[in-house]
Amino acid sequence: MRMMLRTHIDAIKGSEALKAGALQKAIGAFIEKFKPEATYFTNDNGMRTGIFFFDMKDSNLMPVIAEAFFDVGCTVTLQPCMTPEDLHAGLAAEGL
C-alpha cells in the first residue's frame, strides 16, 4: 500500500541527533530499506519535517519504520495515500 510517512523532528533532540549523525543515519537507513518514490524535507508548523512516499508491504512494518525515527526525537505519522490513477479506479468502482 502506498503510504506517506511524515516525520516532525523535535528542535532540541533533533539538533543533538543531527550533530551526532544519528538523524542522517536514520533517514539513510529508511531510504535504503524502503526506497521511497519521493522524499521531501521542509518546515511544517515551525518544525523540521521529512515527508516520504513509499510502498509498505505489510502493516507489521509500522514499528520497523517508526522506531528509528522515535529514537532521534521525531513524531511520526503514517497515512495511506493514492495517485490520481488510484483515485480514478476507486471512484469508478463506486460508479462515480
TAHU-V724975 format. One line per field, one symbol per residue. ss: DSSP state (A for helix, B for strand, O for the rest). phi: phi as a letter, one per 20 degrees, with the letter a starting at -180 (. if undefined). psi: psi as a letter, one per 30 degrees, with the letter a starting at -180 (. if undefined). Layout:
ss = ???
phi = ???
psi = ???
This chain:
ss = OBBBBBBBBOAAAAAAAAAAOAAAAAAAAAAAAAOOOBBBBBBBOOBBBBBBBBBOOOAAAAAAAAAAAAOOOBBBBBBBOOOAAAAAAAAAAOOO
phi = .fcddddddgfffffffffenffffffffffffdlgfbcccbdclmcgcdccdbedfbffegffffgffgfdneeccdbfbcegfffgfffffemd
psi = kklkkkkkkkeeeeeeeeefgeeeeeeeeeeeefikfkkkkakjhgkkkkkkklkjekfffeeeeeeeeefgglkkkkkkllleeeeeeeeefgg.
